[in-house]
Amino acid sequence: MPTVITVCDTCKTHTSLEQSTPEKDGAQLAALIEAAAEGNEKVIVRRHSCLMGCQQGCNIALQADDKLTYVMGRFEPNEDAANGIVEYATLHSESASGQVPFKQWPQAVKGHFVSRIPVLNTDNT
């Protein structure tokens, strides 16, 4: 099962909060992630308006069935960030639990983790 990258397309970074630009930073990052993920069958990219992490913008979440979920933020909308997010999502997809060893993390995602959410067990165990 592929890992889903959910990108907040309404995020603004701290550097652009005072600027009035037609395209939000989150939408720019989403477009870059979509381009970086083109042809990668291990990831799916979707956009969502507001992940409620405005202090952390630009925000993304990585999710897959029966795997840890990760929320990341404080990205700048650039190709390095997009490529690192897709690379990490690919590693997440390849991992049985969703956990990726630190030594494999792309540099572009280091320092951007906001939270790790445990797998939801629907049988309450």
Backbone hydrogen bonds in HBPLUS format (Angstrom, degrees):
<---DONOR---> <-ACCEPTOR-->    atom                        ^
c    i                          cat <-CA-CA->   ^        H-A-AA   ^      H-
h    n   atom  resd res      DA  || num        DHA   H-A  angle D-A-AA Bond
n    s   type  num  typ     dist DA aas  dist angle  dist       angle   num
A0003-THR N   A0042-LYS O   2.93 MM  39  6.28 159.4  1.97 150.7 144.5     1
A0044-ILE N   A0003-THR O   2.88 MM  41  6.22 148.8  1.98 151.4 154.6     2
A0004-VAL N   A0063-GLN O   2.74 MM  59  5.22 170.5  1.75 164.4 164.1     3
A0063-GLN N   A0004-VAL O   3.02 MM  59  5.22 155.6  2.08 142.2 150.1     4
A0005-ILE N   A0044-ILE O   2.71 MM  39  6.04 168.4  1.72 170.8 174.9     5
A0046-ARG N   A0005-ILE O   2.91 MM  41  6.24 162.7  1.94 162.9 162.2     6
A0006-THR N   A0061-ALA O   2.85 MM  55  5.09 167.5  1.86 153.9 157.5     7
A0061-ALA N   A0006-THR O   2.89 MM  55  5.09 144.9  2.01 139.3 149.7     8
A0007-VAL N   A0046-ARG O   2.90 MM  39  6.30 163.2  1.93 159.0 164.0     9
A0048-HIS N   A0007-VAL O   2.92 MM  41  5.99 151.7  2.00 154.5 151.3    10
A0008-CYS N   A0059-ASN O   3.11 MM  51  5.63 177.2  2.11 152.0 152.9    11
A0009-ASP N   A0048-HIS O   3.01 MM  39  5.96 152.0  2.09 133.3 142.2    12
A0026-GLY N   A0011-CYS O   2.95 MM  15  4.49 156.7  2.00 134.3 129.5    13
A0016-SER N   A0013-THR O   3.06 MM   3  5.44 151.7  2.14 109.0 117.3    14
A0019-GLN N   A0016-SER O   3.10 MM   3  5.08 141.0  2.26  99.9 111.4    15
A0027-ALA N   A0024-LYS O   3.11 MM   3  5.27 121.5  2.47  98.9 112.8    16
A0028-GLN N   A0024-LYS O   3.07 MM   4  6.45 152.4  2.15 148.7 156.9    17
A0029-LEU N   A0025-ASP O   2.85 MM   4  6.17 161.2  1.89 153.9 158.8    18
A0030-ALA N   A0026-GLY O   2.82 MM   4  6.01 156.8  1.88 144.3 151.3    19
A0031-ALA N   A0027-ALA O   3.03 MM   4  6.23 159.4  2.07 144.7 149.1    20
A0032-LEU N   A0028-GLN O   3.07 MM   4  6.38 154.5  2.14 146.8 154.0    21
A0033-ILE N   A0029-LEU O   2.84 MM   4  6.10 156.1  1.90 155.2 162.0    22
A0034-GLU N   A0030-ALA O   2.83 MM   4  6.04 161.6  1.87 152.7 158.1    23
A0035-ALA N   A0031-ALA O   3.03 MM   4  6.22 155.2  2.10 142.1 148.5    24
A0036-ALA N   A0032-LEU O   2.92 MM   4  6.14 156.1  1.98 143.9 150.8    25
A0037-ALA N   A0033-ILE O   2.87 MM   4  6.02 141.9  2.02 148.7 158.6    26
A0038-GLU N   A0035-ALA O   3.30 MM   3  5.24 156.7  2.36  99.6 106.5    27
A0040-ASN N   A0037-ALA O   2.87 MM   3  5.28 166.5  1.89 139.8 141.0    28
A0056-GLN N   A0053-GLY O   2.62 MM   3  5.28 157.0  1.67 127.5 136.1    29
A0074-ARG N   A0056-GLN O   2.27 MM  18  4.86 145.7  1.37 177.0 165.8    30
A0060-ILE N   A0072-MET O   2.90 MM  12  5.39 157.5  1.95 151.6 153.5    31
A0072-MET N   A0060-ILE O   2.94 MM  12  5.39 168.0  1.96 152.1 155.5    32
A0062-LEU N   A0070-TYR O   2.77 MM   8  5.16 157.9  1.82 152.5 159.7    33
A0070-TYR N   A0062-LEU O   3.07 MM   8  5.16 154.3  2.14 139.8 147.8    34
A0067-LYS N   A0064-ALA O   3.22 MM   3  5.53 139.4  2.39 142.3 133.6    35
A0068-LEU N   A0097-SER O   2.89 MM  29  6.29 162.5  1.92 157.9 156.1    36
A0069-THR N   A0117-ILE O   3.01 MM  48  4.98 172.7  2.01 149.6 151.7    37
A0117-ILE N   A0069-THR O   2.76 MM  48  4.98 167.8  1.77 149.4 153.8    38
A0071-VAL N   A0115-SER O   2.92 MM  44  5.21 165.4  1.94 151.6 153.0    39
A0114-VAL N   A0071-VAL O   2.76 MM  43  5.42 171.0  1.77 149.9 148.9    40
A0115-SER N   A0071-VAL O   3.23 MM  44  5.21 159.7  2.28 134.2 136.1    41
A0073-GLY N   A0112-HIS O   2.81 MM  39  5.31 150.9  1.89 148.1 156.0    42
A0078-ASN N   A0076-GLU O   2.85 MM   2  5.79 118.6  2.24 117.8 100.4    43
A0082-ALA N   A0078-ASN O   3.09 MM   4  6.37 168.4  2.11 154.2 157.7    44
A0083-ASN N   A0079-GLU O   2.82 MM   4  5.92 169.0  1.83 155.8 158.6    45
A0084-GLY N   A0080-ASP O   2.97 MM   4  6.09 159.7  2.02 147.6 153.4    46
A0085-ILE N   A0081-ALA O   2.90 MM   4  6.10 158.0  1.95 154.8 160.7    47
A0086-VAL N   A0082-ALA O   3.03 MM   4  6.26 165.0  2.06 152.3 156.0    48
A0087-GLU N   A0083-ASN O   2.89 MM   4  6.05 155.7  1.95 145.8 153.4    49
A0088-TYR N   A0084-GLY O   2.89 MM   4  6.06 162.3  1.92 148.3 152.8    50
A0089-ALA N   A0085-ILE O   2.87 MM   4  6.05 159.9  1.91 148.9 155.1    51
A0090-THR N   A0086-VAL O   2.92 MM   4  6.09 147.9  2.03 144.1 152.2    52
A0091-LEU N   A0087-GLU O   3.11 MM   4  6.43 155.1  2.17 146.0 152.1    53
A0092-HIS N   A0088-TYR O   2.83 MM   4  6.13 153.6  1.90 150.6 158.9    54
A0093-SER N   A0089-ALA O   2.90 MM   4  6.11 153.0  1.98 143.3 150.2    55
A0094-GLU N   A0090-THR O   3.06 MM   4  6.34 145.8  2.19 142.2 151.1    56
A0095-SER N   A0091-LEU O   3.08 MM   4  6.24 124.7  2.40 140.4 154.0    57
A0095-SER N   A0092-HIS O   3.24 MM   3  5.21 143.3  2.38  97.6 107.9    58
A0104-GLN N   A0101-PRO O   2.82 MM   3  5.57 160.2  1.86 125.4 132.1    59
A0105-TRP N   A0102-PHE O   2.98 MM   3  5.26 156.9  2.04 112.1 119.4    60
A0109-VAL N   A0106-PRO O   3.09 MM   3  5.85 164.8  2.12 123.0 127.0    61
A0110-LYS N   A0107-GLN O   3.21 MM   3  5.39 142.8  2.35 105.0 115.2    62
A0112-HIS N   A0109-VAL O   3.05 MM   3  5.41 150.7  2.14 139.4 136.3    63
A0124-ASN N   A0121-ASN O   3.14 MM   3  5.50 160.5  2.18 116.1 118.0    64
